[in-house]
């Protein structure tokens, strides 16, 4: 009589071979302990094991160690966490990864590069999707939320060759569908006006950015849409005349960080931080449309 547990059958189905017999410890006609010794041909399969002896990963080998065929990875609870394929040593086709908490990631590979739509699911609800091109995010990256009904968009970010580039919109939670925050990215940095609004569409904040730093006119509001301050930023610090409000009343007015009063090293650092390597390219980029 030979009995095999589920994991033994898994090894046999994957191509493992029994190299010794099994033994059984029987108490009251029930098998309480048994063991099989199974080996894999290293020329045909790549298999790794954890410290506890459980299998961690498995890939078929074509020849000379080149992975080609089914690829599997296991979670700590013994369930298959990742399933996909290799073609001539590179990931190719659909790769599905699942965690014990039921989060599933679906990725599409083309000769080792992420290429196509990638999606994240939880309990079969897709809460995020993104586009890849030759290994880099390229195109819209979209989040979804159940709070506004199945499939409702929660945020959209556009990418270009791996960097955030283009329009960004974040939608608020609730029945209203006004923008909570929207603006533009340029080569990975915030650029241009960014606006925050409440559920009623009232402006809470309006800030001008340049290459990831605040640079330009800014209006600030509190969470009740009351004006709290306005002024200008220059290279990410307050600059010039700033006014603070309590309701319609001006409570304070101050000249902030006059350029002539700043340390020369800090001014040079600030300029270089937000400009390109050449002054010519700085001015070309300055008047180039965001998208």
C-alpha positions as CSV (number, residue, x, y, z in Angstrom):
1,X,0.0,0.0,0.0
2,X,1.4,3.4,-1.0
3,X,-0.2,6.7,0.0
4,X,0.8,10.1,-1.2
5,X,-0.1,13.5,0.3
6,X,-1.2,16.4,-1.9
7,X,2.3,17.9,-2.1
8,X,3.8,14.5,-3.2
9,X,1.3,14.4,-6.0
10,X,2.3,18.0,-6.9
11,X,6.0,17.0,-7.2
12,X,5.1,14.0,-9.3
13,X,2.9,16.1,-11.7
14,X,5.8,18.6,-12.1
15,X,8.2,15.8,-13.1
16,X,9.8,14.8,-9.9
17,X,10.7,11.1,-9.4
18,X,10.6,8.9,-6.3
19,X,14.1,7.6,-5.6
20,X,13.3,5.6,-2.5
21,X,10.3,3.8,-1.1
22,X,7.9,5.3,1.5
23,X,7.5,4.4,5.1
24,X,4.4,4.6,7.2
25,X,3.6,4.8,10.9
26,X,0.1,3.4,11.5
27,X,-1.9,3.9,14.6
28,X,-5.3,2.4,15.0
29,X,-5.5,1.7,11.2
30,X,-4.7,5.3,10.3
31,X,-1.5,6.6,8.7
32,X,-0.1,9.3,11.0
33,X,3.3,9.7,9.4
34,X,4.8,8.8,6.0
35,X,7.5,10.1,3.7
36,X,8.7,10.0,0.1
37,X,12.0,11.0,-1.3
38,X,11.7,12.8,-4.6
39,X,14.3,14.3,-6.8
40,X,14.3,16.6,-9.9
41,X,16.6,16.3,-12.9
42,X,18.6,19.6,-12.7
43,X,19.0,19.6,-16.5
44,X,15.3,19.7,-17.0
45,X,13.9,21.7,-14.1
46,X,14.9,24.6,-11.9
47,X,13.5,24.1,-8.4
48,X,14.2,26.0,-5.2
49,X,13.1,25.1,-1.6
50,X,12.7,27.1,1.6
51,X,14.4,26.3,4.9
52,X,11.4,24.2,6.0
53,X,11.7,22.1,2.9
54,X,8.6,23.5,1.1
55,X,8.9,24.2,-2.6
56,X,9.3,27.9,-3.4
57,X,9.7,28.1,-7.2
58,X,9.8,25.9,-10.3
59,X,10.7,26.5,-13.9
60,X,11.2,24.1,-16.8
61,X,14.6,24.2,-18.5
62,X,15.1,23.8,-22.3
63,X,18.9,23.2,-22.4
64,X,22.0,24.6,-20.8
65,X,20.1,26.2,-18.0
66,X,17.8,28.3,-20.3
67,X,14.4,28.5,-18.7
68,X,11.6,27.6,-21.1
69,X,8.1,26.6,-20.2
70,X,5.9,26.6,-17.1
71,X,7.0,28.8,-14.2
72,X,5.4,28.6,-10.7
73,X,6.0,30.2,-7.4
74,X,4.4,29.3,-4.1
75,X,3.1,31.4,-1.1
76,X,4.0,30.5,2.5
77,X,0.7,28.8,3.0
78,X,1.4,26.3,0.2
79,X,-0.8,27.8,-2.5
80,X,0.5,28.8,-5.9
81,X,1.3,32.5,-5.8
82,X,2.6,33.1,-9.3
83,X,2.0,31.3,-12.6
84,X,3.4,32.1,-16.0
85,X,5.8,31.0,-18.7
86,X,9.3,31.5,-19.9
87,X,10.3,31.5,-23.5
88,X,14.0,31.1,-24.2
89,X,15.0,32.5,-20.9
90,X,12.6,35.4,-20.8
91,X,9.1,35.9,-19.3
92,X,6.6,35.9,-22.0
93,X,2.8,36.1,-22.0
94,X,0.4,36.4,-19.0
95,X,1.9,36.2,-15.5
96,X,-0.6,36.0,-12.7
97,X,0.4,36.5,-9.0
98,X,-2.0,35.9,-6.1
99,X,-1.4,36.6,-2.4
100,X,-3.1,34.8,0.5
101,X,-5.3,37.9,1.0
102,X,-6.9,37.4,-2.4
103,X,-5.0,40.3,-4.2
104,X,-4.3,39.2,-7.8
105,X,-1.9,40.9,-10.1
106,X,-2.1,40.2,-13.8
107,X,0.9,41.2,-15.9
108,X,1.6,40.8,-19.6
109,X,5.2,40.2,-20.7
110,X,6.7,40.3,-24.2
111,X,10.2,38.8,-24.4
112,X,11.0,39.8,-20.8
113,X,9.5,43.2,-20.9
114,X,6.2,44.3,-19.4
115,X,4.2,45.2,-22.4
116,X,0.4,45.8,-22.4
117,X,-2.3,46.2,-19.8
118,X,-1.5,45.2,-16.2
119,X,-4.3,45.0,-13.6
120,X,-4.7,44.5,-9.8
121,X,-7.8,42.7,-8.4
122,X,-9.2,41.9,-5.0
123,X,-12.0,39.4,-4.8
124,X,-12.5,39.8,-8.5
125,X,-12.8,43.6,-8.3
126,X,-10.3,45.4,-10.4
127,X,-9.0,48.4,-8.4
128,X,-6.1,49.4,-10.6
129,X,-5.0,49.2,-14.2
130,X,-1.9,50.5,-16.0
131,X,-0.3,50.4,-19.5
132,X,3.3,49.4,-20.1
133,X,5.4,49.6,-23.2
134,X,8.7,47.8,-23.3
135,X,9.1,47.6,-19.6
136,X,8.1,51.1,-18.7
137,X,4.8,52.6,-17.8
138,X,3.4,54.4,-20.8
139,X,-0.2,55.6,-21.0
140,X,-3.0,56.0,-18.5
141,X,-2.8,54.5,-15.0
142,X,-6.3,54.3,-13.5
143,X,-7.6,53.5,-10.0
144,X,-11.1,52.3,-9.3
145,X,-13.2,52.5,-6.1
146,X,-16.2,50.6,-4.9
147,X,-17.5,53.5,-2.9
148,X,-19.0,55.1,-5.9
149,X,-20.4,51.9,-7.4
150,X,-18.7,49.1,-9.3
151,X,-16.0,50.3,-11.6
152,X,-16.1,54.0,-10.8
153,X,-12.8,55.8,-11.5
154,X,-11.0,57.2,-8.4
155,X,-7.8,58.6,-10.0
156,X,-6.1,58.9,-13.4
157,X,-2.3,59.5,-13.9
158,X,-0.7,59.5,-17.3
159,X,2.8,58.2,-18.0
160,X,5.3,58.6,-20.8
161,X,8.3,56.3,-21.0
162,X,8.2,55.5,-17.3
163,X,7.7,59.0,-16.0
164,X,4.5,60.8,-15.0
165,X,3.7,63.1,-17.9
166,X,0.4,64.7,-18.7
167,X,-2.9,65.2,-16.9
168,X,-3.5,64.0,-13.4
169,X,-7.0,63.8,-11.8
170,X,-8.0,62.5,-8.4
171,X,-11.8,62.2,-7.8
172,X,-13.3,62.6,-4.3
173,X,-15.2,59.9,-2.5
174,X,-18.9,60.5,-2.3
175,X,-21.9,60.9,-4.5
176,X,-20.6,64.1,-6.2
177,X,-18.2,63.7,-9.0
178,X,-16.1,66.9,-8.8
179,X,-12.4,66.9,-9.1
180,X,-10.7,66.8,-5.7
181,X,-7.2,67.5,-7.2
182,X,-6.0,67.9,-10.7
183,X,-3.0,69.2,-12.6
184,X,-0.2,68.2,-14.9
185,X,3.1,66.4,-14.7
186,X,6.0,67.1,-17.0
187,X,8.8,64.5,-17.2
188,X,8.0,63.2,-13.7
189,X,7.5,66.5,-11.9
190,X,4.4,68.7,-11.1
191,X,4.3,71.5,-13.6
192,X,1.8,74.3,-14.1
193,X,-1.3,75.0,-11.9
194,X,-2.5,72.4,-9.5
195,X,-6.0,72.8,-8.0
196,X,-7.7,71.2,-5.1
197,X,-11.5,71.4,-4.8
198,X,-14.1,70.1,-2.3
199,X,-17.2,68.0,-3.1
200,X,-19.1,71.2,-4.1
201,X,-16.4,72.2,-6.6
202,X,-15.1,75.1,-4.5
203,X,-11.4,75.8,-4.8
204,X,-9.4,74.9,-1.7
205,X,-5.9,75.5,-3.1
206,X,-4.4,76.7,-6.3
207,X,-0.6,76.5,-6.7
208,X,1.7,77.0,-9.7
209,X,4.5,74.4,-10.0
210,X,7.6,74.4,-12.2
211,X,9.6,71.1,-12.5
212,X,8.5,69.7,-9.2
213,X,8.9,72.9,-7.2
214,X,6.4,75.6,-6.3
215,X,7.2,78.5,-8.6
216,X,4.6,81.2,-9.3
217,X,1.3,82.6,-7.9
218,X,-0.4,80.6,-5.1
219,X,-3.8,80.9,-3.4
220,X,-4.4,78.9,-0.2
221,X,-7.7,78.0,1.4
222,X,-8.8,76.1,4.6
223,X,-11.1,73.0,4.5
224,X,-14.1,75.3,4.8
225,X,-13.1,77.2,1.6
226,X,-12.0,80.3,3.5
227,X,-9.1,82.2,2.0
228,X,-6.1,81.9,4.3
229,X,-3.2,83.4,2.2
230,X,-1.9,84.3,-1.2
231,X,1.4,85.3,-2.7
232,X,4.2,83.9,-4.9
233,X,6.7,81.1,-4.7
234,X,10.1,81.3,-6.3
235,X,12.1,78.1,-6.6
236,X,10.0,76.4,-4.0
237,X,10.1,79.1,-1.2
238,X,7.8,82.0,-0.5
239,X,9.0,85.1,-2.2
240,X,7.8,88.7,-2.3
241,X,4.6,90.1,-0.8
242,X,2.5,87.6,1.1
243,X,-0.9,88.3,2.6
244,X,-2.8,86.2,5.2
245,X,-6.5,86.4,5.8
246,X,-9.1,85.6,8.5
247,X,-12.3,85.6,6.5
248,X,-12.3,88.8,4.5
249,X,-10.0,90.6,6.9
250,X,-6.2,90.9,6.4
251,X,-4.5,89.7,9.5
252,X,-0.8,89.9,8.4
253,X,1.2,91.0,5.4
254,X,4.9,90.3,5.0
255,X,7.7,90.6,2.4
256,X,9.2,87.1,2.2
257,X,12.7,86.0,1.1
258,X,13.8,89.0,-1.0
259,X,16.0,87.6,-3.8
260,X,18.8,90.1,-3.1
261,X,18.9,89.1,0.6
262,X,19.4,85.3,0.0
263,X,22.7,83.6,0.2
264,X,24.4,83.3,-3.2
265,X,25.1,79.6,-2.8
266,X,21.4,78.9,-2.0
267,X,20.3,81.0,-5.0
268,X,22.6,79.1,-7.3
269,X,21.3,75.7,-5.9
270,X,17.7,76.8,-6.3
271,X,18.2,77.8,-9.9
272,X,20.1,74.7,-10.9
273,X,17.4,72.5,-9.2
274,X,14.7,73.7,-11.5
275,X,16.6,74.4,-14.7
276,X,18.1,72.1,-17.3
277,X,21.8,71.8,-17.8
278,X,21.8,74.6,-20.3
279,X,20.0,78.0,-20.1
280,X,18.8,77.6,-23.7
281,X,17.0,74.3,-22.9
282,X,15.5,75.9,-19.8
283,X,13.7,78.6,-21.8
284,X,12.7,76.1,-24.5
285,X,11.1,73.8,-21.9
286,X,9.5,76.8,-20.1
287,X,7.3,77.6,-23.2
288,X,6.8,74.0,-24.3
289,X,3.1,72.7,-23.8
290,X,2.7,70.3,-20.9
291,X,1.5,67.5,-23.1
